[in-house]
Amino acid sequence: MTNVKFEHLFSPLQVGPMRVPNRICETTNTINSSRAPGLIDEHFIAHHGAKAKGGTGWIGSETWLLDVPFPEGAPDEVSLRGGFGSHFAAYRNPAFIEGWTRFVDEIHASGAVVVVQLTHLNALWAPSAVPVVGAQDYTPHVLGESEIGFLLDTYADAAEAAMNSGADGVEIHCAHETVGYSFLSPATNRRTDRWGGGPRERIRFVVEALRRVRARVGDRLALGIRINGQESRDGGYDNLELREMLYYIAETGLLDFVDLDVGHCWGAPSYVPSSYHPHAEYREFGKAARSDLAELERKVAVLFTGRINDPVLAEELLKGGFCDLVGMVRAGIADPEFANKAREGRLGEIRRCIACTRCIDEASEPLTIPYAPTCSINPEIGNELHWAATFRPADRPGHVVVVGGGAAGCEAARVAAMRGHRVTLLEQGRRLGGQLLIAARAPGRDSFEDQVYFEENALERLGVDVRLNTRADLDLVRSMQPQAVVVATGALPRLPDDVPGIDQPQVVQGWDVLLGKAATGKRVAVVSQEDYYQTPCVAEYLAAQGKQVEVFHKSVHLATEVARYSIGMVLKRMESCGVKVHPNRVLKAVSGDTLEFVSSWGGQSYREQGFDSVVLVYGAVQQPELYYRLQEDGSIPKILLAGSAWVPRRLAEATRHGANVGMMV
């Protein structure tokens, strides 16, 4: 229990005609929770409904993509870089509205409100012939008067459909890659007609959209906008100009709330801030907007969001006058019940988001088919219905031994103990966590240790017998006479077997560098055969120590598997700390201070000299030996392999695999 008093976080707030039961908001996030594209299915309802049941007061769920004025004969387009364009938006489909109405009823049954975001998310149409974001390399179609009118009418049509379905509020999306944003931005709106000009003139599109919505729904819905606190591009608006535009919009009396975030959709800073960003980094923007709008006759609530994963921080923001409502999307993904836990004083039980951004990153660039939402630390996300249907107490509770205290082992032990088993966890290290403890040593990744705290606290509450500094072997495990064993012995760094010279003392492993087990000289070559975060983490760790770091990487650029919301910050940090990156290089030999490389693609040879140390980041190799020894022994009824001991991949895969195994013992 805790003595923290939440005087503001759980107080209700009147936002126009909508009474929000508390200040915790799931701002709209397209995590693609439905398994039926274009419809609202039971998976969608289970995912977002879990947050309402868990105490979140404002549910924004996923955006409504509106129809657009296609030229005759043009096909629909869904593009990761071009956005969404359709002749027929989902809200015009009766089957969609039927599912949405069921969703609204589910949220209302939990006491929360539903706010619908209305979005023209595309870069195919724009006010001027300027690419909407830097990731696009084509020039958008310039909107004419009739097309602008078409777009404006769709906001009113969609708002009416939302009202008829029982929603409590609507939000017009005017941030990031939307048409509303492109009209507000001086970088993308260079028109000389009534839709362009200075800050007062560029708001016309947004104001007209609000007017048409008000004309259709009146004061029966709360009405707001989502807006970016500043642009992160040359020629864009800064926060001062945004405040000016926002005031002009609000003084029309059309707004009930503004949903404010800050950042870029393809670069740095990101509006989905990763662990590299401070918590609530741009909170002052929220306070400034709140101060500006306070003098208006019509009360406008300010919702601020930006890496807020802790209810205590949320309370501080409210108490300090930085906002009226707090956006906490990923906090609710990592732990849908965090609000109720905070209200009940169970702060130590909250599974805090580590801000790896995989949930939103992967939803924007799906890597798996069929796609389901993913959270690196919560195995139930995307599998809510499966867990609801299959989680049950063990038929025959017994003794389960888990070998390995990394992500997979901890989850296997936690779930098995929740099901009633007596669980013993054997870990050879001094602490639980496995590779999480390595990741947490890198600059900007200390939040990964939060998951270690969660597992330590959970296993203690569940009575799991955790034995640290214990190296398990066949005799020890067999002597414990378990009914089941989970082998989660993890992985070790991979060594290339075809590179002469890597056995020299100046050649070390990236994991050992992060753990402080290996020292390097002044000039360091980081040789990379992995495409995710390990290489930039190792490189930045060394650069922070004053080393001169050069990365030789096998792919076209560093961290090719880091997706859109995070890659900008990763590459920016490499530039900021002076790391030099050489793409398309494969190491062939090490000889003293000289490295021989060959091109990944063309066979061209390269020689690099003058390096004091070589750091290898080659991924990892699974360590399943104990699993096979136990199988050969045959004395234990059930033996299961989990996590990186099977295949070294990423945190989410280890977490899910461990939890699934915990359901099977």
Steps between C-alpha positions, in 0.01 A plus 500: 500500500601863462422830665493694171186713482353557155303818560467587131552187290177330602280806515233539228513777240224657294613542138218669313201266532727205589581412860829313515517284816873559551793671329663190348463486122564239237566741217425359158762251382469276200640179642299292248330290765219377272562175313225596252637790290252786473274362775478503879533143627522332838880539509469878463239515776706279731822699452361849553229385739763361735627853560152625588452208738842578640399853595595720204231770475537614137520241222610631160559154347597518130453772243216523248657545158272714285430477130676728253417654160667263256520589131299273276659159452762535774531193726489502879842529658631385836866587537738521793647815348203636310233448762146381443274586212161340442186572300294358786597547863423229756250713693266492200480121529205388718701198617773731630249715689335190645833382640591850615172534689574174683839642586351825633256304716788295641700811590199673655429191709840554662423864573737654244429738212566442129664766283521444123793641305417610144796482265601573146830317533668531165771677309333468160295818545633826642440875482822554302740304280738424788567151644306468825787331686861441410451127461302557181683556175198601289300818473136478620194602303404862574146520635245707310195672649258216434743246645550710812125516540478122461755448777330745734164330455642160591588628848136594557375170354733297720419705812130435448568126464708508819220680687239252380717211619503642854849658506561783746741716302681547171850624430615636162855386433711803407844367587770313311416353158143622477333746266416721798866518591607583146267802494636628834866466403679789326730237350221315317239775459630762257166598355417859418122453500273504805638167625855629539692791647617572854410320825150653513422400141649149501255390772206546262483132397496382862245761609272418209519129585403579860211721384358229278522246779329737746227572247432127476529386864458820700605466862408135524866398460819638650705641212876536487810484284827314519791726420880496498666738746770585250622379163834329475589610149655799328244767429240351733325668788661522844315483829442875514330499160302190597374679811390790283310273260346301783373816668341617175328162461381491861364856505237392245327322790490172309748304712447301818850351517838492332710182491864613489805292418840596364722340242564366156340200334815385318789674675620645828354589737226243454143560611512139622797565729722204576714445808753740349261784586450637852162437663246770405779679315284780358276552801559877487314509167194365679528761773539780244191388307300470821603851604417647158154344491405575861373850420249382240132499579453138395702260714752303292660199669864422414598136458878454494682184399863402458658200676302506823501147638471564872186610689711698748645706214150544359383634835793743509416632154140564600596654832758724330250636251667349194174347374145404591519146361794264455559278198634161613462266202800273540460494878166331434645265240772380737245466782131557421426491875756762603233761583313275740828385656599862560159588643521204737855583611660203321774696324752221542281270291493725193681369193650826375552566131871493416449725193655261251222619259461158342122507550438811288804461275399152390136596455613768253724255312360149562765228489281196556201348321235482631577806707411531866607777741824439684641621832855408592419447867131402517425166330123547516497797261358390167400170662235626740229258390735203501607575857143553614399164352797288607644639824389278787643340813716195443309171493773338713713758678853374542864605523630692198868586465593786269865526399598852398376835632484701180178627341377155393588328826343768716176495303485122505549504877249780555222341295561152641482638854181690420348170394576342839829317444783503751777663298875506549705728275874437465712789373879488472539877528473731798168639384204418277470669163735333256554716192274771644783582739739536206262722305444723803873587506477682166438878494129578485393141575493501879121455488555135400584435864138585587397163362755332726344675800156383389610137475686510832197645678253266330698185574541602863123563537426163343736314730739378230819355649765705316853364541765735368868419445388145423633323194262222407619168366338162443573370850364809678179512298442127533553515877215752534253241364284744302196399301606745226810695402516812286841554344544871435879508496517777244774572252861615477663741254582349162856473374562474125679176417652615171688820597874459569632703790191534716672308779737791560468686834387828341187328363214500756125449512244784516316337791822490703563866424155601631545286810841653573676166456706616203698820459590662168763738373441852374413423137240229469352313205152359570434224249130428467301207365169598660236751386321602818605697810804311626752668271397862561477428874855366511631780278341773712618339823857515372464852362370618838832381646690725261593230250533567128246257359447377145233246414545257211155369423379229262184678381410811301480705818525446872199355685297414189244309711428795728172642371371845413429654839839411644757483221538879482605528863740205470682654204492848651671371813770336289567835335486690829759282669731496198464136396605444138310228314627300202213301339524186286814360663569139603808419709741252341812521720662676797875550515633727773348844445388414148158373391418347165144538367309402191189671362172335595384523140773550244810318622712814530777470762580764764785539748462710815794570733584663830244340733592420859203270556239306306154445652282228348123530492399185314175403668476196725505119504246298701616288796259201522748235622324438833173444316648218294675344802171494691326342202764230477479436875124439482436527875286816487147472354488832315787709360440821309733739319432875506625833367849553364599150604287398201564788257660834597269774378353797682347574836136459396565154358675388818228645723218336304674166470572488872143591591359241259721233654378608844147422377606153387666356810 
